[in-house]
Amino acid sequence: MAKKVLVLGSSNVDFILRIPRFHNPGETILGENLVTAFGGKGANQAIAARRLGGKVSFITKLGNDPYGKSYLKYLIKNGLDQKCLLMDRNLPNGMALIELNPKGENRIIVSPGANGSLFVKDLRRFARIWKEVNVFVTQLEIPLQTVKAALEMAKDHGTLTLLNPSPSIPLPSQLLSLVDFLVPNEWEAQFLAGIKMKGNEDLLKIAKRLLHMGTKNVVITLGPKGAFFKNRDEEIWMEAFKVKAIDTTAAGDAFMGALACGLAEGKPIREALRFANAAGALAATKLGAQPSLPHRKELGNFLRKQKD
Protein backbone atom coordinates (compact mmCIF):
# COMPACT_ATOMS: atom_id res chain seq x y z
CA MET A 1 0.00 0.00 0.00
CA ALA A 2 1.35 3.42 -0.97
CA LYS A 3 2.35 5.75 1.84
CA LYS A 4 2.04 9.52 1.77
CA VAL A 5 4.48 11.69 -0.19
CA LEU A 6 4.95 15.39 0.60
CA VAL A 7 6.52 17.60 -2.05
CA LEU A 8 7.74 21.11 -1.25
CA GLY A 9 8.79 23.33 -4.11
CA SER A 10 8.21 25.62 -7.04
CA SER A 11 5.37 26.19 -9.47
CA ASN A 12 6.30 27.95 -12.71
CA VAL A 13 4.51 28.75 -15.92
CA ASP A 14 6.72 27.59 -18.79
CA PHE A 15 7.08 29.52 -22.05
CA ILE A 16 8.52 27.07 -24.58
CA LEU A 17 10.15 27.95 -27.90
CA ARG A 18 11.39 25.29 -30.30
CA ILE A 19 14.42 26.63 -32.17
CA PRO A 20 16.62 25.24 -34.97
CA ARG A 21 19.75 25.55 -32.80
CA PHE A 22 21.10 27.34 -29.73
CA HIS A 23 22.19 30.72 -31.06
CA ASN A 24 25.10 33.06 -30.38
CA PRO A 25 25.08 36.24 -28.23
CA GLY A 26 23.55 39.12 -30.15
CA GLU A 27 22.12 36.83 -32.85
CA THR A 28 18.41 36.76 -33.73
CA ILE A 29 16.85 33.54 -35.00
CA LEU A 30 13.30 32.41 -35.70
CA GLY A 31 11.56 29.84 -33.54
CA GLU A 32 8.23 28.05 -33.78
CA ASN A 33 5.07 29.41 -32.18
CA LEU A 34 5.25 29.87 -28.42
CA VAL A 35 3.82 27.07 -26.28
CA THR A 36 2.71 27.77 -22.70
CA ALA A 37 2.51 24.97 -20.12
CA PHE A 38 2.47 24.50 -16.36
CA GLY A 39 5.84 23.51 -14.88
CA GLY A 40 8.28 24.20 -12.06
CA LYS A 41 10.29 21.42 -10.47
CA GLY A 42 8.15 21.11 -7.36
CA ALA A 43 4.85 20.96 -9.22
CA ASN A 44 6.27 18.63 -11.87
CA GLN A 45 7.48 16.17 -9.25
CA ALA A 46 4.24 16.34 -7.28
CA ILE A 47 2.08 15.77 -10.38
CA ALA A 48 4.43 12.99 -11.54
CA ALA A 49 4.13 11.11 -8.24
CA ARG A 50 0.35 11.60 -8.14
CA ARG A 51 -0.20 10.37 -11.71
CA LEU A 52 1.79 7.26 -10.85
CA GLY A 53 -0.51 6.43 -7.94
CA GLY A 54 1.17 8.24 -5.04
CA LYS A 55 -0.79 9.80 -2.17
CA VAL A 56 0.65 13.28 -2.62
CA SER A 57 0.48 16.63 -0.83
CA PHE A 58 2.21 19.65 -2.37
CA ILE A 59 3.30 22.84 -0.59
CA THR A 60 3.99 25.73 -2.96
CA LYS A 61 3.42 29.46 -3.34
CA LEU A 62 1.69 30.93 -6.38
CA GLY A 63 1.51 34.48 -7.67
CA ASN A 64 -1.45 36.80 -7.38
CA ASP A 65 -1.75 37.25 -11.14
CA PRO A 66 -3.74 35.53 -13.90
CA TYR A 67 -1.06 32.86 -14.30
CA GLY A 68 -1.00 32.08 -10.57
CA LYS A 69 -4.79 31.96 -10.30
CA SER A 70 -5.02 29.69 -13.32
CA TYR A 71 -2.31 27.45 -11.86
CA LEU A 72 -4.21 27.22 -8.56
CA LYS A 73 -7.31 25.91 -10.33
CA TYR A 74 -5.19 23.44 -12.29
CA LEU A 75 -3.49 21.99 -9.19
CA ILE A 76 -6.82 21.59 -7.40
CA LYS A 77 -8.27 19.90 -10.49
CA ASN A 78 -5.33 17.48 -10.39
CA GLY A 79 -6.26 16.40 -6.86
CA LEU A 80 -3.81 18.43 -4.76
CA ASP A 81 -5.04 19.84 -1.45
CA GLN A 82 -5.87 23.54 -1.68
CA LYS A 83 -4.85 24.07 1.95
CA CYS A 84 -1.21 23.56 0.97
CA LEU A 85 -1.36 25.89 -2.05
CA LEU A 86 -0.33 29.35 -0.85
CA MET A 87 -0.53 32.66 -2.70
CA ASP A 88 1.67 35.75 -2.51
CA ARG A 89 -0.47 38.89 -2.78
CA ASN A 90 2.35 41.05 -4.13
CA LEU A 91 4.43 38.91 -6.49
CA PRO A 92 3.71 37.37 -9.89
CA ASN A 93 3.86 33.66 -10.44
CA GLY A 94 7.20 32.02 -11.20
CA MET A 95 8.08 31.85 -14.88
CA ALA A 96 10.49 29.77 -16.96
CA LEU A 97 11.73 30.58 -20.46
CA ILE A 98 12.65 27.34 -22.24
CA GLU A 99 14.52 26.92 -25.53
CA LEU A 100 14.35 23.51 -27.23
CA ASN A 101 16.62 22.39 -30.06
CA PRO A 102 15.76 19.60 -32.54
CA LYS A 103 17.53 17.01 -30.33
CA GLY A 104 15.13 17.77 -27.47
CA GLU A 105 17.91 19.43 -25.47
CA ASN A 106 16.93 22.52 -23.52
CA ARG A 107 18.23 25.76 -22.06
CA ILE A 108 16.10 27.24 -19.27
CA ILE A 109 15.96 30.62 -17.51
CA VAL A 110 13.78 30.82 -14.38
CA SER A 111 12.25 33.94 -12.84
CA PRO A 112 11.28 32.83 -9.28
CA GLY A 113 8.42 35.24 -8.61
CA ALA A 114 6.28 33.98 -5.72
CA ASN A 115 8.50 30.90 -5.34
CA GLY A 116 11.12 33.19 -3.78
CA SER A 117 8.74 34.13 -0.98
CA LEU A 118 8.04 30.59 0.21
CA PHE A 119 9.56 31.15 3.66
CA VAL A 120 10.20 29.06 6.76
CA LYS A 121 7.29 30.79 8.53
CA ASP A 122 4.97 29.39 5.85
CA LEU A 123 5.94 25.85 6.85
CA ARG A 124 4.77 26.34 10.44
CA ARG A 125 1.11 26.25 9.43
CA PHE A 126 1.66 22.69 8.19
CA ALA A 127 3.17 21.28 11.39
CA ARG A 128 0.53 18.56 11.67
CA ILE A 129 1.05 17.23 8.16
CA TRP A 130 4.41 15.64 9.01
CA LYS A 131 2.76 12.96 11.14
CA GLU A 132 1.16 11.54 8.00
CA VAL A 133 4.18 11.78 5.67
CA ASN A 134 6.51 8.89 4.87
CA VAL A 135 8.53 10.36 1.96
CA PHE A 136 9.52 14.02 1.59
CA VAL A 137 10.72 15.56 -1.69
CA THR A 138 12.19 18.99 -2.38
CA GLN A 139 14.43 20.95 -4.78
CA LEU A 140 16.24 24.31 -4.91
CA GLU A 141 13.91 26.66 -6.80
CA ILE A 142 12.72 28.03 -3.44
CA PRO A 143 14.81 29.69 -0.68
CA LEU A 144 17.55 27.44 0.72
CA GLN A 145 16.60 28.30 4.31
CA THR A 146 13.12 26.90 3.64
CA VAL A 147 14.56 23.71 2.14
CA LYS A 148 16.84 23.18 5.14
CA ALA A 149 14.04 23.83 7.66
CA ALA A 150 11.76 21.38 5.89
CA LEU A 151 14.47 18.69 5.78
CA GLU A 152 14.99 19.16 9.53
CA MET A 153 11.24 18.82 10.16
CA ALA A 154 11.16 15.67 8.04
CA LYS A 155 14.05 14.06 9.93
CA ASP A 156 12.47 14.99 13.28
CA HIS A 157 9.49 12.85 12.22
CA GLY A 158 11.56 9.95 10.84
CA THR A 159 10.57 10.73 7.24
CA LEU A 160 12.61 9.53 4.26
CA THR A 161 14.05 12.60 2.49
CA LEU A 162 14.81 13.15 -1.21
CA LEU A 163 16.58 16.25 -2.53
CA ASN A 164 16.93 17.21 -6.18
CA PRO A 165 19.78 19.79 -5.99
CA SER A 166 18.62 21.91 -8.91
CA PRO A 167 19.45 24.61 -9.82
CA SER A 168 23.05 24.04 -8.74
CA ILE A 169 24.24 25.98 -5.70
CA PRO A 170 26.89 25.06 -3.10
CA LEU A 171 25.40 22.91 -0.34
CA PRO A 172 26.98 22.46 3.10
CA SER A 173 27.50 19.04 4.67
CA GLN A 174 25.15 20.10 7.44
CA LEU A 175 22.30 20.16 4.92
CA LEU A 176 23.40 17.10 2.96
CA SER A 177 23.47 15.07 6.18
CA LEU A 178 19.68 15.55 6.32
CA VAL A 179 19.25 13.92 2.89
CA ASP A 180 18.56 10.20 2.47
CA PHE A 181 18.51 10.29 -1.34
CA LEU A 182 20.40 12.98 -3.24
CA VAL A 183 19.25 12.98 -6.88
CA PRO A 184 21.34 15.30 -9.12
CA ASN A 185 21.88 15.07 -12.83
CA GLU A 186 25.46 14.59 -14.04
CA TRP A 187 26.18 18.36 -14.22
CA GLU A 188 24.76 19.06 -10.78
CA ALA A 189 26.70 16.11 -9.36
CA GLN A 190 29.98 17.41 -10.80
CA PHE A 191 29.29 20.88 -9.42
CA LEU A 192 28.47 19.66 -5.92
CA ALA A 193 31.40 17.26 -5.73
CA GLY A 194 33.91 19.61 -7.35
CA ILE A 195 35.04 16.80 -9.67
CA LYS A 196 34.86 16.96 -13.47
CA MET A 197 33.57 13.77 -15.08
CA LYS A 198 35.58 12.44 -18.00
CA GLY A 199 34.58 8.78 -17.73
CA ASN A 200 32.69 6.22 -15.65
CA GLU A 201 35.52 6.00 -13.13
CA ASP A 202 35.00 9.70 -12.36
CA LEU A 203 31.29 9.09 -11.84
CA LEU A 204 32.16 6.66 -9.07
CA LYS A 205 34.53 9.23 -7.52
CA ILE A 206 31.79 11.85 -7.64
CA ALA A 207 29.27 9.56 -5.94
CA LYS A 208 31.77 8.64 -3.23
CA ARG A 209 32.55 12.30 -2.66
CA LEU A 210 28.86 13.15 -2.26
CA LEU A 211 28.44 10.30 0.22
CA HIS A 212 31.43 11.61 2.15
CA MET A 213 29.75 15.04 2.24
CA GLY A 214 26.86 13.58 4.23
CA THR A 215 24.07 12.15 2.07
CA LYS A 216 23.18 8.48 2.57
CA ASN A 217 22.32 7.49 -1.01
CA VAL A 218 23.25 9.09 -4.35
CA VAL A 219 21.27 8.68 -7.57
CA ILE A 220 22.89 10.47 -10.53
CA THR A 221 20.63 10.77 -13.57
CA LEU A 222 22.53 10.58 -16.86
CA GLY A 223 19.91 11.29 -19.51
CA PRO A 224 20.26 8.86 -22.44
CA LYS A 225 23.00 7.02 -20.51
CA GLY A 226 20.61 6.00 -17.71
CA ALA A 227 21.28 6.43 -14.00
CA PHE A 228 23.85 5.48 -11.38
CA PHE A 229 23.06 4.59 -7.76
CA LYS A 230 25.60 4.42 -4.94
CA ASN A 231 25.53 4.08 -1.18
CA ARG A 232 28.11 2.71 1.21
CA ASP A 233 27.14 -0.91 0.51
CA GLU A 234 25.87 -1.09 -3.06
CA GLU A 235 26.18 0.42 -6.52
CA ILE A 236 23.82 0.00 -9.45
CA TRP A 237 24.28 1.03 -13.09
CA MET A 238 20.85 1.41 -14.69
CA GLU A 239 20.76 1.67 -18.49
CA ALA A 240 18.31 4.09 -20.09
CA PHE A 241 15.29 2.90 -22.02
CA LYS A 242 15.61 3.72 -25.71
CA VAL A 243 13.03 6.27 -26.83
CA LYS A 244 12.84 9.12 -29.35
CA ALA A 245 13.38 12.29 -27.31
CA ILE A 246 11.14 15.24 -28.17
CA ASP A 247 11.55 17.40 -25.04
CA THR A 248 13.73 16.47 -22.05
CA THR A 249 12.50 19.39 -19.88
CA ALA A 250 10.63 17.31 -17.28
CA ALA A 251 12.40 13.97 -17.66
CA GLY A 252 14.38 14.49 -14.46
CA ASP A 253 11.25 15.57 -12.58
CA ALA A 254 9.37 12.50 -13.82
CA PHE A 255 12.27 10.38 -12.57
CA MET A 256 12.20 12.12 -9.19
CA GLY A 257 8.44 11.82 -8.73
CA ALA A 258 8.50 8.17 -9.76
CA LEU A 259 11.40 7.39 -7.43
CA ALA A 260 9.51 8.97 -4.53
CA CYS A 261 6.39 7.02 -5.45
CA GLY A 262 8.33 3.76 -5.75
CA LEU A 263 10.07 4.22 -2.40
CA ALA A 264 6.75 5.12 -0.76
CA GLU A 265 5.35 1.82 -2.07
CA GLY A 266 8.27 -0.04 -0.52
CA LYS A 267 9.81 -1.14 -3.80
CA PRO A 268 13.38 -2.54 -3.55
CA ILE A 269 15.91 0.05 -4.74
CA ARG A 270 16.65 -1.65 -8.07
CA GLU A 271 12.93 -1.90 -8.87
CA ALA A 272 12.32 1.70 -7.78
CA LEU A 273 15.16 2.90 -10.04
CA ARG A 274 13.80 0.99 -13.03
CA PHE A 275 10.35 2.47 -12.36
CA ALA A 276 11.86 5.96 -12.22
CA ASN A 277 14.03 5.40 -15.30
CA ALA A 278 10.96 4.41 -17.30
CA ALA A 279 9.03 7.49 -16.15
CA GLY A 280 11.90 9.75 -17.21
CA ALA A 281 12.15 8.08 -20.60
CA LEU A 282 8.42 8.43 -21.29
CA ALA A 283 8.41 12.09 -20.24
CA ALA A 284 11.10 12.83 -22.84
CA THR A 285 8.84 11.63 -25.67
CA LYS A 286 6.31 14.50 -25.35
CA LEU A 287 6.42 18.31 -25.49
CA GLY A 288 5.96 20.35 -22.31
CA ALA A 289 6.69 19.67 -18.66
CA GLN A 290 3.50 18.45 -17.05
CA PRO A 291 1.77 17.40 -20.29
CA SER A 292 4.58 14.86 -20.71
CA LEU A 293 4.32 13.24 -17.26
CA PRO A 294 3.12 9.64 -17.62
CA HIS A 295 0.18 7.99 -15.86
CA ARG A 296 0.53 4.67 -14.01
CA LYS A 297 -1.24 2.58 -16.67
CA GLU A 298 0.91 4.09 -19.43
CA LEU A 299 4.08 3.40 -17.46
CA GLY A 300 2.99 -0.15 -16.68
CA ASN A 301 2.31 -0.87 -20.35
CA PHE A 302 5.70 0.58 -21.30
CA LEU A 303 7.56 -1.55 -18.74
CA ARG A 304 5.80 -4.74 -19.80
CA LYS A 305 7.16 -4.23 -23.33
CA GLN A 306 10.75 -3.82 -22.16
CA LYS A 307 13.44 -6.43 -21.74
CA ASP A 308 15.47 -6.38 -18.50
ChimeraX attribute file (.defattr): number of C-alpha atoms within 10 A of each C-alpha:
attribute: neighborCount
match mode: 1-to-1
recipient: residues
	/A:1	7
	/A:2	14
	/A:3	17
	/A:4	19
	/A:5	27
	/A:6	25
	/A:7	27
	/A:8	28
	/A:9	26
	/A:10	30
	/A:11	32
	/A:12	31
	/A:13	22
	/A:14	23
	/A:15	18
	/A:16	24
	/A:17	19
	/A:18	21
	/A:19	17
	/A:20	15
	/A:21	15
	/A:22	15
	/A:23	10
	/A:24	8
	/A:25	6
	/A:26	6
	/A:27	6
	/A:28	8
	/A:29	11
	/A:30	10
	/A:31	15
	/A:32	10
	/A:33	10
	/A:34	10
	/A:35	13
	/A:36	16
	/A:37	17
	/A:38	22
	/A:39	27
	/A:40	25
	/A:41	31
	/A:42	27
	/A:43	25
	/A:44	29
	/A:45	36
	/A:46	32
	/A:47	30
	/A:48	32
	/A:49	33
	/A:50	22
	/A:51	21
	/A:52	23
	/A:53	17
	/A:54	25
	/A:55	19
	/A:56	24
	/A:57	25
	/A:58	24
	/A:59	25
	/A:60	22
	/A:61	29
	/A:62	28
	/A:63	26
	/A:64	18
	/A:65	16
	/A:66	11
	/A:67	17
	/A:68	23
	/A:69	14
	/A:70	15
	/A:71	22
	/A:72	21
	/A:73	12
	/A:74	13
	/A:75	19
	/A:76	13
	/A:77	11
	/A:78	12
	/A:79	14
	/A:80	21
	/A:81	14
	/A:82	15
	/A:83	12
	/A:84	18
	/A:85	17
	/A:86	17
	/A:87	22
	/A:88	19
	/A:89	11
	/A:90	12
	/A:91	18
	/A:92	20
	/A:93	27
	/A:94	25
	/A:95	22
	/A:96	21
	/A:97	16
	/A:98	20
	/A:99	22
	/A:100	23
	/A:101	17
	/A:102	14
	/A:103	13
	/A:104	18
	/A:105	16
	/A:106	18
	/A:107	11
	/A:108	13
	/A:109	11
	/A:110	16
	/A:111	16
	/A:112	21
	/A:113	22
	/A:114	27
	/A:115	27
	/A:116	19
	/A:117	20
	/A:118	26
	/A:119	17
	/A:120	16
	/A:121	10
	/A:122	16
	/A:123	17
	/A:124	11
	/A:125	11
	/A:126	12
	/A:127	10
	/A:128	9
	/A:129	12
	/A:130	20
	/A:131	11
	/A:132	13
	/A:133	22
	/A:134	21
	/A:135	23
	/A:136	27
	/A:137	28
	/A:138	28
	/A:139	25
	/A:140	20
	/A:141	27
	/A:142	26
	/A:143	17
	/A:144	17
	/A:145	13
	/A:146	22
	/A:147	23
	/A:148	18
	/A:149	15
	/A:150	22
	/A:151	25
	/A:152	18
	/A:153	18
	/A:154	23
	/A:155	16
	/A:156	10
	/A:157	13
	/A:158	14
	/A:159	21
	/A:160	21
	/A:161	23
	/A:162	26
	/A:163	23
	/A:164	26
	/A:165	20
	/A:166	17
	/A:167	13
	/A:168	18
	/A:169	12
	/A:170	11
	/A:171	13
	/A:172	11
	/A:173	15
	/A:174	12
	/A:175	18
	/A:176	21
	/A:177	16
	/A:178	23
	/A:179	27
	/A:180	21
	/A:181	23
	/A:182	25
	/A:183	27
	/A:184	25
	/A:185	20
	/A:186	19
	/A:187	15
	/A:188	20
	/A:189	27
	/A:190	22
	/A:191	15
	/A:192	19
	/A:193	19
	/A:194	13
	/A:195	15
	/A:196	15
	/A:197	16
	/A:198	8
	/A:199	8
	/A:200	10
	/A:201	9
	/A:202	14
	/A:203	19
	/A:204	16
	/A:205	16
	/A:206	24
	/A:207	27
	/A:208	18
	/A:209	19
	/A:210	24
	/A:211	21
	/A:212	15
	/A:213	18
	/A:214	18
	/A:215	24
	/A:216	18
	/A:217	23
	/A:218	27
	/A:219	25
	/A:220	25
	/A:221	26
	/A:222	17
	/A:223	19
	/A:224	15
	/A:225	13
	/A:226	20
	/A:227	23
	/A:228	23
	/A:229	22
	/A:230	20
	/A:231	18
	/A:232	12
	/A:233	6
	/A:234	8
	/A:235	16
	/A:236	14
	/A:237	15
	/A:238	17
	/A:239	16
	/A:240	18
	/A:241	22
	/A:242	13
	/A:243	13
	/A:244	13
	/A:245	19
	/A:246	19
	/A:247	24
	/A:248	25
	/A:249	27
	/A:250	27
	/A:251	29
	/A:252	27
	/A:253	31
	/A:254	33
	/A:255	30
	/A:256	32
	/A:257	31
	/A:258	34
	/A:259	30
	/A:260	32
	/A:261	31
	/A:262	25
	/A:263	20
	/A:264	23
	/A:265	18
	/A:266	14
	/A:267	14
	/A:268	10
	/A:269	14
	/A:270	14
	/A:271	14
	/A:272	21
	/A:273	27
	/A:274	23
	/A:275	21
	/A:276	25
	/A:277	26
	/A:278	26
	/A:279	34
	/A:280	31
	/A:281	29
	/A:282	25
	/A:283	29
	/A:284	27
	/A:285	18
	/A:286	22
	/A:287	22
	/A:288	24
	/A:289	27
	/A:290	25
	/A:291	14
	/A:292	24
	/A:293	32
	/A:294	24
	/A:295	17
	/A:296	18
	/A:297	12
	/A:298	12
	/A:299	18
	/A:300	15
	/A:301	10
	/A:302	15
	/A:303	16
	/A:304	9
	/A:305	8
	/A:306	10
	/A:307	6
	/A:308	8
